[in-house]
Amino acid sequence: MDVKGRELMVVRAMDWMKTIGKESGKDLEMKRAAHCWCGLESAMTMRSLLSDHSHYVESFRLFLENSTEHQCMMEFIQKKLPGIISSIGDGKSQINVLSVGGGSGEIDLQILTKVQVNYPGAVIHNDVIEPSAEQITCYQERVAKTSSLENIKFTWHKETSLEYEGRMKASKEMKKWHFIHMIQMLYYVKDIPATIEFFHSLLEPGAKLLIILVSGCSGWARLWKKYGSRLPLNDLCLYVSSADIEEILDGAGLKYQSYELPSHMDITDCFTEGNKKGELLLDFLTETYNFSKTAPLDLKNEIVDDLKKLEYSEKKGDKYLFNNNLSAIVIES
């Protein structure tokens, strides 16, 4: 199973690690120094889950098997998206769609199918911003194997959202879009307010900007807020939730509507000492490589105890279901 979003963390992390590796030793030391937080001594024995590609992939696959993340996004696209995009292309023979962080295209093609249904006969120009060549290749292969895409023209841009923004501003030819979407990608943006402001400025009148990321009411948001400073920092992604995005949008005076996408992850195995699946899920939850073996005992016990609480998980029978809710935020032009 291939889901746009967290699966891209490893691919992008590897690309960015190569870039960081080119910095001078002094620069790297300064960067490390900036990563001071409570419990530094213990954190030095822990390292980011992203530091081991294969281990991350294994834990991510287990996350997908135990969670309903994929299903909740697909349900939103099937049930809510048609209404959201019902007026973006009224009277137009051409509709421009921009995917920011398009990944391997699985979710993108589902979105495009809904645009096709809403606007039969219209030519759809779908541009994709994606920094990973590997993901672009997967996207192109997916398109080649998918029928009924004849009226969709694809263009891929191998670059980050910041690189795309710089290129557009330098060219002074800002293309406008009827629909822009950013799905599970704002974690990788250093200046989120500026990024949202830029892409919002590219919307045609009546267009929409869709953002999907973890809910501010999710177990993720609570876990990050309480324990983020005690877990390994990787300098590659940010702990950001829908609550942070809504605060930014409110400050900018932008009109938007939020949708909660209910989702859960079965973390029952996390509470059985020595359970391999449970340890991998704890690694994914904490974004820490071999968390159970490297975390200080007090931190491990605190997190494991908290994960059983109602703020993080719901108990159903003998199962603990972690709150994996997402939020979809639709911003008006």
N, C-alpha and C positions, 0 to 999 in steps of 0.2 A: 504494500500500500504506500502511496506516495502523496503526501499532503503538503501543500504550500505553507510555508511558515517556519516552524521550529526545525524542520528537517534541513532548512537552508543554513542553519546556524553553523554547522560543521564546515560546509563548503565555503561560506563567506569567511569563517574564522581562519581557515587555512590560507585563503588569499591574503587576508589582512595580517596574519602572522608573518607571512613572507615580507610584507611591506615593513612591518615593525622591525624585523630582523635586519633590515638594511640601515637602521638608525645607528648612530654612534653609540659607543658604550656609555658615554656621559649622558646622552639623551635617555637611554634605557634606565640608567640609574635614577635619573630625575623622575622618570615615569613611575618607577617602583616606589620611590620615596613618597610620591603623591598618593600611594595606595595604603596609607596608614589607617588603621582602625582598631577598635577595642579587641584585645586578645590576639595581638600580632604574633606573639610567640607560638601559639597553637596553630594559627593560620599558616605559618610557614611549613608545617607538616602536611597541609592540605593543598591540593591543586585543582584547578578548574577541570570540569568534565571535558571541556573542549580540548584539553591537552592530549587526549588519546582518542583519535578518530574512531577506531573500531569499537572501543568501549562505549563511546557516545552513541554510535549507530545502534548497538545492541540494546542500550537502555531506551533509546527513542522508539525502536520497534516494539519493545515491550510496553511502553507508554501507549502506543497506538492500539495495541491488542487489548489493553485494559481500560481504555478511555473511549468516550463518545465524541471526541473533538471533531473528527471528520464528519460524523453524522449530523452534528448540530450545525456546522457550516453549510452542509448540503441542504438541510431542511430550510435554513434561512434563504438560500438561493432559490429553492423551489417555491416556497410559500410567500416570502416577503419581497424579494427582489423585483418580481414583475410589476408590482404596484409602485415601487420606488422609481423605476425607470420608465414608467408609463407615459411621461410627457417630455423626456429628454430629446426625443427626435421628431416631435410633431412637425409634419409638413416638410421633412428633410429627406433628400434622396441619398445623403451620405451622413454617416454617423461615425464620429471619432471617439475611440476608446483608448485610454492609456492605463496600462498595468504597471504599477511601480513595485518592483520586486516580484516579477512574474514567476520566478522559479521554473519548475518543469512543466507548468501550464495546465495541470489537472483542474484546478479551481477556475482558472481563466476560461477554459473551454466551456465549463458549465455556465459561467456568466454570459459568455458570448451566445450560447444557445438561447438564453432568455431574451437577449437583445434581438436576435433573429426573429423569434416568435412575435415579439412586440412590433417589429418593423419589417414585415416581409417585403422583400424586393429592394430594400435599401442596401447600399454598399457600405460595409463596415470596415473602417481602417483601424486595426488594432496594433498599437505600438507597445513594445515591452521593454522596460528598463530592468536589466538583470546583470549583475557584475560577474557571475560565474559562467564561463564558457561551457562547462560541463552541463549545467542546468539548461542553458540555451539549446544545446544539442539534444537533450532529452525532450525539450519543448518542441523543437522542430520535428523530431521523430514522432511525437504524439500527434502533431498536426497532420503529418503525412499518412498516418494510419486512421485518421478520423474522416468519415464521409460528411457530406452536407456542409462543407465550409467554403463552397465555391464563391460566395459573395463576400468573403472575408479576406482582406489583404493584411498580411502580417509583416511587421518590421521589428527587428530585434536590435537593441542598443546594449552592447556589452559595457556597462558602466554603472556606477552607483548613482543614487538619486542626486547626490551633491555634484557629481561630475556632469550629469545631465543638465542640472540647473546652471552650472557654469558655462556649459557649451551653448545653451539657449540664450543666456544673457549676452554672451560674447557675439553671437550671430545677430542679435537684435531682431530675430524673426520668431517670435513666440507663437507657436501653434496653439490653437484653442481646442478644447475637448468638450464633448457632451457628457462623458462619464469617465471619471478617474477612480481607480481603486487601489488601496494599500492594505494588503491582507497579511497580518502577522509579520510586518517588516519594520515598524517604527522603533523596535528595540535596538536596531542597528544604526540609528540616526543620532548624531551627536547634538544637533540643534533642532529639536523637534518643532518648536514654535515657528522658526524660520522656514522649515521644510513645509509645514502645513500652509503657511502664508504664501509661499511660492506656488505650490501646486493649486491652491485655491484661486490664485490670480489667473490661472490658465483655463478656468471654466468659462464656457459660453454662457450667455444668459439662459437661465432655466436648467442648467446642467447640475450634476451632483458629484460629490466626492465621498466615497465610501472608505471607512477605516474599520478594520476588524483586528482586535487584540484582546488580551485577557481582561476580564471584568474587574472593576474596582472592588466588587463584592466577592470576588473569588478567593479560594484558599491561597492561590498564588500571590495575590496582592498582599494578603495578611502575612504570609510567610516571608515575602521579600521585605516588607516594612519592619518586621520584628527581627529577622535574622540576617538580612542582607549584609550588614556591616561585619558580621562574624563569619561569613562564608568567603571563599576565594573569589577575588575580583579578577576578571579576565580582560577588561578594557575593550571588549569587543561587542558587548551588548548592554543595554540599560534595563533596570527594573522599572518598567513603566506600564501603567494600566489605564483603563478607560477613564478612571477618576482624574488622572493627570491630564488626559487629553481634553476632557470636558472643562477642566479649570482653564486650560489654555484657550479653548474656544470661547468660553465666557468672557475672558479677559480681552479677547480680540473682538468681541461683539458679533460673532458669527452665529447664524441661525442653524440649528441642527436638531436631529432627532436620534435618540438612542434606543437600541433594541437589545434586550438581554437574551443570550443564547445559552440555555441550560445545558450543562455538560458535567459529567462526572468521571472519575478514574477510580477503579477498584484498587485500593492500597492495602487490602487485608494482609497480604504476604509481608508487608513491611514490619509487622509486629511479631513475626516468628524469627527469633534469633538464628542466624546462620542460613536463612532461606535465601537462595541465590536470586530468585526473582524479586524478592522484597528488597534485597540490597541494591539491585540495579534500579528499582523504582526510587529508592531513597537517593541514589546518585542523581537521578534525573530531577527529582524534586529540589534537591539542594544545589544542583549543577556542580557537584563535587565528585572527583574521581575517587572511588573506593571510600566513600564517606564513612561507612560503618567501621572501617579499619583505621582511618586516619584522623577522624574527628575526635576532639577531646570528649571524654566520657560524659561530662556535664552537658555539653552542647548536644551530643547525640541523644541523651535521655530527655532533654528539654523538648527537642523537636519531635521525637517519637511520641512523647506524652501529649504534646499539643495537637499532633495530627489526628488524635482520637477525639478531640474536642469538637463541639458543634460548630464553632467558628470556622473550622477547617473541613470537617467531614460529617457526613450523616451516616448513622449506623442503621443498616437494614438487615435484620436477622443476625447472622454472624459475619456480615460484610461491612467493611468501612469504605464509604464512597467519598473520595476527596472532591471538593467543589472546584471543578475545572471550567466554570462558566466563562464564556467569551462575551464581548459586547460588540455590536455593530453600530457605528456612528455614521449617520448620513448627513453631510453638510451641504447646505444650499449655496448656490452661486451668489 
